[in-house]
Amino acid sequence: MRLTDRGIAALKARAKRYEVWEDGRTGLGVRVSTVGRKSWIYMYRFNGTPRRMTFGTYPAVSLADARVKHAKAKADLEKGTDPGDEKLKRKTAERNAETVADLVEEYLEKWARPRKRSAAEDERTLRKEVVPLWANRKAKDIKRRDVITLLDGIVDRGSPIQANRTLAVIRKMFNFAISRDILDTTPVAMVKAPAKENQRDRVLSADEIRTLWTGLGTAPVSEGVKLALKLQLATAQRKGEIVGAALNEFDFESNVWTIPAERSKNGQAHRVPLSPLALELIQKAKEHAGESPSLFPSIWLFPSPTADGPILARSVNRAVYKTLPAIGLENITPHDLRRTAASNMTALGISRLVVSKILNHVETGVTAVYNRHGYDAEKCHALEAWSARLEEIVSGKPATSNVVPLATVGEAK
């Protein structure tokens, strides 16, 4: 039979399935089922053994498409390749392709947990926002439209900033997949953050500092959280570094807290001189840790009351939001305490370079290569000056400390 669209359309169903072959012994044919379903088939021999493969159904696969597939199969035969085996391999690869759930687990195990301090937050976001929708889908089948639809859903439920965070984690995960040769492209390319984020510049006034500090005394949160917030204000360190502090990080002979590289945002160990106020807060935290109802001996400055580990950073966030209305404050985050401490130190005449050293900001370029000075003395001076000022603010009385801020300290280094 000469295969034409008219001829194929004229083929009718019979009581039994039958096949019609193209003239010229090309091996290309059409199989017609008992219900009239028409499928493209190709009969050939490979190493003397009869083989058969299919090209799909007609008219979904047109006559022209079938001829292209047929020509490709014949070309494979001429090269000594079994075209049916190649198709089977493609089907197997398709069947075994990683699902999004698989990719999530691989990303968390091989990238996030070993390298990221925020791995727990990545995991929470992926399990809450991504896995419920995409778990069983092939990672390679996720398209840009899928990402946009997912983000739109998060925005529509009233969580635009969470949509931004989800996009960031998805982007990292798919970039990881490319680096591992799991995928060739990322569906997140050119996807914009759905919500505009304004950089916060909130600095607490002296009255707000006093209200917060004194209000924490009766606030409906744990003693550990209260002390953690006060210690963050006194030391200007990051919330996660505060609550995750282990007792062995503190040297009480030299009064220095060393944040290890694995807990530091820039991956470098960071020395924090401890002012008298910071030491007082740490001593109270140690006493509270010893009295904590935890089931485990505490190695943490701020142990969780329910698990073998420190309290979680997000627990501090919740505590702040819970506390603010009770003490008459609003629009304050834990990070604002760090910014407030830094701002007050510059107001005392401490150089921005020294404040940057206290904050452990990342250095780049020539400064990072050549500026090896530890600045311990300058940091100690700055934090003691801020401690004196903070005690003055909280008490409403002149500080008893005789620390005199030096306006030029650190600037000549």
C-alpha positions as CSV (number, residue, x, y, z in Angstrom):
1,M,0.0,0.0,0.0
2,R,1.2,3.5,-0.7
3,L,0.9,5.4,2.5
4,T,-1.1,8.6,2.1
5,D,-3.2,10.6,4.5
6,R,-6.3,9.7,2.4
7,G,-5.4,6.0,2.4
8,I,-4.7,5.9,6.2
9,A,-8.0,7.7,6.9
10,A,-9.8,5.1,4.9
11,L,-8.5,2.2,7.1
12,K,-11.4,0.9,9.2
13,A,-11.6,-1.2,12.3
14,R,-12.1,-5.0,12.0
15,A,-12.9,-7.8,14.3
16,K,-9.2,-8.4,14.7
17,R,-6.3,-6.0,14.8
18,Y,-4.4,-5.8,11.5
19,E,-1.4,-4.1,9.9
20,V,-0.8,-2.4,6.6
21,W,2.7,-2.1,5.2
22,E,4.2,0.5,3.0
23,D,5.1,-0.6,-0.5
24,G,8.8,-1.2,-1.2
25,R,9.6,-3.3,1.9
26,T,10.6,-0.2,3.9
27,G,9.4,-1.7,7.1
28,L,7.1,1.2,7.8
29,G,3.5,0.4,8.5
30,V,0.2,1.2,10.3
31,R,-1.4,-1.0,12.8
32,V,-5.2,-0.6,13.2
33,S,-6.8,-1.8,16.5
34,T,-10.3,-3.2,16.9
35,V,-11.6,0.2,17.9
36,G,-10.0,2.0,14.9
37,R,-6.9,3.3,16.7
38,K,-4.0,3.7,14.2
39,S,-0.4,3.4,15.3
40,W,2.9,3.8,13.4
41,I,5.1,0.7,13.5
42,Y,8.5,-0.1,12.1
43,M,9.7,-3.7,11.4
44,Y,13.5,-4.2,11.0
45,R,16.3,-6.6,11.7
46,F,19.2,-6.0,14.0
47,N,22.1,-8.5,14.0
48,G,19.7,-10.9,12.2
49,T,17.0,-10.7,14.8
50,P,13.5,-9.3,13.9
51,R,12.7,-6.2,15.9
52,R,9.7,-3.9,16.1
53,M,9.2,-0.4,17.4
54,T,6.4,2.2,17.3
55,F,6.4,5.9,16.5
56,G,3.2,7.0,18.1
57,T,-0.4,7.2,17.0
58,Y,-1.9,8.8,13.9
59,P,-2.9,11.6,13.4
60,A,-1.1,12.9,16.6
61,V,2.1,11.8,14.8
62,S,1.5,12.9,11.2
63,L,2.6,11.0,8.1
64,A,5.4,13.5,7.6
65,D,6.6,13.1,11.2
66,A,6.4,9.3,10.9
67,R,8.7,9.4,7.8
68,V,11.2,11.6,9.7
69,K,11.2,9.1,12.6
70,H,11.5,6.2,10.2
71,A,14.5,7.9,8.4
72,K,16.2,8.5,11.8
73,A,15.7,4.8,12.8
74,K,17.2,3.6,9.5
75,A,20.1,6.0,9.9
76,D,20.8,4.4,13.4
77,L,20.7,1.0,11.8
78,E,23.3,2.0,9.2
79,K,25.5,3.1,12.1
80,G,25.2,-0.2,13.8
81,T,22.8,1.1,16.5
82,D,19.6,-0.6,17.4
83,P,17.0,2.2,17.2
84,G,14.5,0.3,19.4
85,D,17.1,0.0,22.2
86,E,17.9,3.7,22.0
87,K,14.2,4.5,22.4
88,L,14.0,2.1,25.3
89,K,16.9,3.9,27.0
90,R,15.2,7.2,26.5
91,K,12.0,5.8,28.0
92,T,13.9,4.4,31.0
93,A,15.7,7.7,31.5
94,E,12.4,9.5,31.4
95,R,10.8,7.1,33.9
96,N,13.8,7.4,36.2
97,A,14.2,11.1,35.9
98,E,14.4,12.9,39.3
99,T,11.2,14.2,40.7
100,V,11.1,17.5,42.5
101,A,10.9,15.6,45.8
102,D,14.1,13.8,44.9
103,L,15.8,17.1,44.0
104,V,14.7,18.7,47.3
105,E,16.3,15.9,49.3
106,E,19.5,15.9,47.2
107,Y,19.8,19.7,47.5
108,L,19.3,19.7,51.3
109,E,21.7,16.8,51.8
110,K,24.5,17.7,49.5
111,W,24.4,21.5,49.4
112,A,22.2,23.3,52.0
113,R,23.0,21.4,55.2
114,P,26.8,21.1,54.7
115,R,27.2,24.8,53.5
116,K,24.4,27.0,54.7
117,R,23.6,28.3,58.1
118,S,20.1,28.9,56.9
119,A,19.6,25.2,55.8
120,A,16.8,24.7,58.2
121,E,14.9,27.7,56.8
122,D,15.5,26.4,53.2
123,E,14.1,23.0,54.3
124,R,11.1,24.6,55.9
125,T,10.3,26.7,52.8
126,L,10.7,23.8,50.4
127,R,8.6,21.4,52.4
128,K,5.8,24.0,53.0
129,E,5.7,25.8,49.6
130,V,7.2,23.5,47.0
131,V,6.8,19.8,47.9
132,P,3.0,19.8,48.4
133,L,2.5,21.1,44.8
134,W,5.4,19.6,42.8
135,A,6.6,16.5,44.8
136,N,5.8,13.9,42.1
137,R,6.5,16.0,39.0
138,K,9.8,15.5,37.1
139,A,12.2,18.3,37.9
140,K,12.9,18.7,34.2
141,D,9.2,19.3,33.5
142,I,8.9,22.3,35.8
143,K,8.5,25.4,33.6
144,R,8.8,29.1,34.2
145,R,5.0,29.4,34.2
146,D,4.9,26.8,37.1
147,V,7.2,28.9,39.2
148,I,5.2,32.0,38.5
149,T,1.9,30.3,39.4
150,L,3.4,29.0,42.7
151,L,4.7,32.4,43.6
152,D,1.4,34.1,42.7
153,G,-0.4,31.7,45.0
154,I,1.8,32.7,47.9
155,V,1.2,36.4,47.2
156,D,-2.5,35.9,46.9
157,R,-2.7,34.4,50.4
158,G,-1.2,37.6,51.7
159,S,2.5,36.6,52.0
160,P,4.4,38.6,49.4
161,I,7.8,38.6,51.2
162,Q,7.5,34.8,51.7
163,A,7.0,34.6,48.0
164,N,10.4,36.4,47.5
165,R,12.1,34.0,50.0
166,T,10.6,31.0,48.2
167,L,11.8,32.2,44.8
168,A,15.3,32.6,46.3
169,V,15.4,29.0,47.6
170,I,13.9,27.6,44.4
171,R,16.6,29.5,42.4
172,K,19.4,28.0,44.5
173,M,17.9,24.5,44.2
174,F,17.7,24.6,40.4
175,N,21.1,26.1,40.1
176,F,22.4,23.2,42.2
177,A,20.6,20.8,39.8
178,I,22.5,22.3,36.9
179,S,25.8,22.1,38.7
180,R,25.2,18.4,39.3
181,D,24.2,17.8,35.7
182,I,20.7,16.8,36.8
183,L,19.2,19.5,34.6
184,D,20.4,21.5,31.6
185,T,18.4,24.7,32.3
186,T,16.6,26.4,35.1
187,P,12.9,27.3,35.0
188,V,13.7,30.3,37.3
189,A,15.6,32.2,34.7
190,M,14.2,35.7,34.2
191,V,11.6,35.3,37.0
192,K,11.4,38.5,39.0
193,A,10.8,38.7,42.7
194,P,7.0,39.2,43.1
195,A,7.2,41.7,45.9
196,K,9.1,44.9,46.4
197,E,11.2,44.9,49.5
198,N,12.3,48.1,51.2
199,Q,15.6,48.0,53.0
200,R,15.0,48.6,56.6
201,D,16.7,51.5,58.3
202,R,14.9,51.3,61.6
203,V,17.0,52.6,64.6
204,L,15.5,52.7,68.0
205,S,15.4,56.0,69.9
206,A,16.8,56.2,73.4
207,D,13.2,56.2,74.7
208,E,12.4,53.1,72.7
209,I,15.6,51.3,73.9
210,R,14.6,52.0,77.5
211,T,11.0,50.9,77.0
212,L,12.1,47.7,75.3
213,W,14.8,46.9,77.9
214,T,12.6,47.5,80.9
215,G,9.5,46.1,79.2
216,L,11.3,42.7,78.7
217,G,11.3,42.3,82.5
218,T,7.6,41.5,82.5
219,A,7.1,40.4,78.9
220,P,5.3,37.1,78.3
221,V,8.4,35.4,76.8
222,S,11.0,33.1,78.2
223,E,14.0,34.3,80.2
224,G,16.4,33.0,77.6
225,V,14.7,35.0,74.8
226,K,14.8,38.2,77.0
227,L,18.5,37.8,77.7
228,A,19.3,36.9,74.0
229,L,17.6,40.2,72.8
230,K,19.5,42.2,75.4
231,L,22.8,40.5,74.5
232,Q,22.2,41.3,70.8
233,L,21.7,45.0,71.6
234,A,24.8,45.0,73.8
235,T,27.1,43.2,71.4
236,A,25.6,44.1,67.9
237,Q,26.0,40.5,66.7
238,R,23.5,38.7,64.5
239,K,20.5,37.0,66.0
240,G,21.4,33.6,64.8
241,E,24.9,33.9,66.2
242,I,23.5,35.0,69.6
243,V,21.0,32.2,70.1
244,G,23.3,29.5,68.7
245,A,26.2,30.4,71.0
246,A,27.9,27.4,72.7
247,L,29.4,27.8,76.1
248,N,32.8,26.7,74.9
249,E,33.0,29.8,72.6
250,F,33.5,32.1,75.5
251,D,36.9,32.8,77.1
252,F,36.2,34.4,80.4
253,E,39.9,34.9,81.2
254,S,40.3,37.3,78.3
255,N,36.6,38.2,78.1
256,V,36.3,37.4,74.4
257,W,33.6,35.5,72.6
258,T,34.9,33.8,69.5
259,I,32.1,33.0,66.9
260,P,33.5,30.0,64.9
261,A,33.8,30.2,61.2
262,E,31.1,27.6,60.6
263,R,28.6,29.9,62.4
264,S,29.8,33.1,60.9
265,K,28.1,34.6,57.9
266,N,31.3,35.4,56.1
267,G,32.9,32.1,56.9
268,Q,35.6,33.6,59.1
269,A,36.0,33.2,62.9
270,H,35.0,36.5,64.6
271,R,36.3,37.7,68.0
272,V,33.8,39.8,70.0
273,P,35.3,41.6,73.1
274,L,32.8,41.4,76.0
275,S,31.9,44.6,77.8
276,P,30.9,44.5,81.5
277,L,27.3,44.6,80.5
278,A,27.7,41.8,78.0
279,L,29.5,39.7,80.7
280,E,26.6,40.4,83.1
281,L,24.0,39.2,80.6
282,I,26.0,36.1,79.7
283,Q,26.4,35.2,83.4
284,K,22.6,35.4,83.8
285,A,22.1,33.3,80.7
286,K,24.5,30.7,82.0
287,E,22.6,30.5,85.3
288,H,19.3,30.2,83.5
289,A,20.7,27.5,81.2
290,G,21.7,25.5,84.2
291,E,18.2,25.8,85.5
292,S,16.6,25.0,82.2
293,P,14.0,22.2,82.1
294,S,15.8,20.6,79.1
295,L,16.2,16.9,79.3
296,F,19.9,17.2,78.2
297,P,23.0,18.8,79.9
298,S,23.3,22.2,78.3
299,I,26.3,23.1,76.1
300,W,24.4,26.1,74.8
301,L,24.1,29.6,76.3
302,F,20.4,29.6,75.3
303,P,19.3,26.0,75.3
304,S,15.9,24.9,73.9
305,P,13.6,23.8,76.7
306,T,12.3,20.9,74.6
307,A,15.2,19.7,72.4
308,D,18.9,19.0,72.4
309,G,20.0,22.2,70.9
310,P,19.7,26.0,71.2
311,I,16.5,28.0,70.9
312,L,15.6,28.8,67.3
313,A,16.1,32.2,65.7
314,R,12.5,32.2,64.5
315,S,11.4,31.7,68.2
316,V,13.0,35.0,68.9
317,N,11.1,36.6,66.1
318,R,7.8,35.3,67.4
319,A,8.7,36.5,70.9
320,V,9.4,40.0,69.7
321,Y,6.1,40.2,67.8
322,K,4.3,38.9,70.9
323,T,6.1,41.4,73.2
324,L,5.9,44.6,71.3
325,P,2.1,45.3,71.8
326,A,2.4,44.4,75.5
327,I,5.0,47.1,76.1
328,G,3.7,49.8,73.8
329,L,6.2,49.4,70.9
330,E,5.7,48.5,67.2
331,N,7.6,47.9,64.0
332,I,10.8,46.4,65.6
333,T,12.7,43.3,64.5
334,P,15.6,41.7,66.2
335,H,17.9,42.9,63.4
336,D,16.9,46.4,64.3
337,L,18.7,46.0,67.6
338,R,22.0,45.2,65.8
339,R,21.5,48.3,63.6
340,T,20.7,50.4,66.6
341,A,23.9,49.4,68.4
342,A,26.0,50.2,65.3
343,S,24.3,53.5,64.8
344,N,24.9,54.5,68.4
345,M,28.5,53.6,68.3
346,T,29.1,55.8,65.3
347,A,27.2,58.6,67.1
348,L,29.7,58.1,70.0
349,G,32.6,58.9,67.6
350,I,33.6,55.3,66.9
351,S,35.0,55.1,63.3
352,R,32.9,53.2,60.7
353,L,35.8,50.9,60.1
354,V,35.8,49.7,63.7
355,V,32.0,49.4,63.7
356,S,32.2,47.3,60.5
357,K,34.8,45.1,62.3
358,I,32.4,44.6,65.2
359,L,29.6,43.7,62.8
360,N,31.9,41.3,61.0
361,H,31.0,42.6,57.6
362,V,32.5,41.0,54.5
363,E,35.6,42.7,53.2
364,T,36.6,42.5,49.5
365,G,39.5,43.6,47.2
366,V,42.7,45.1,48.6
367,T,41.2,45.7,52.0
368,A,40.5,42.0,52.4
369,V,44.0,41.0,51.4
370,Y,46.1,43.4,53.3
371,N,44.1,44.5,56.3
372,R,45.1,41.8,58.7
373,H,44.9,43.9,61.8
374,G,42.6,42.2,64.3
375,Y,41.2,45.4,65.8
376,D,40.6,43.7,69.1
377,A,41.6,46.8,71.1
378,E,39.5,49.1,69.0
379,K,36.5,46.8,69.2
380,C,36.9,46.4,72.9
381,H,37.0,50.2,73.3
382,A,34.0,50.7,71.1
383,L,31.8,48.0,72.8
384,E,32.7,49.3,76.3
385,A,31.8,52.8,75.1
386,W,28.5,51.5,73.8
387,S,27.9,49.5,77.0
388,A,28.3,52.7,79.1
389,R,25.9,54.6,76.8
390,L,23.4,51.7,76.9
391,E,23.4,51.6,80.7
392,E,22.9,55.3,80.8
393,I,19.9,55.1,78.4
394,V,18.4,52.2,80.4
395,S,18.8,53.7,83.8
396,G,18.2,57.3,82.9
397,K,21.3,58.2,84.9
398,P,24.8,59.0,83.9
399,A,27.0,55.9,83.4
400,T,29.5,55.1,86.0
401,S,32.0,53.8,83.4
402,N,35.0,56.0,82.7
403,V,35.2,54.9,79.1
404,V,35.8,57.9,76.9
405,P,35.1,57.3,73.1
406,L,38.0,58.2,70.8
407,A,36.7,59.7,67.6
408,T,39.7,58.6,65.6
409,V,40.2,55.1,66.8
410,G,40.8,52.7,64.0
411,E,40.8,55.3,61.2
412,A,44.6,55.3,60.7
413,K,44.9,51.6,60.3
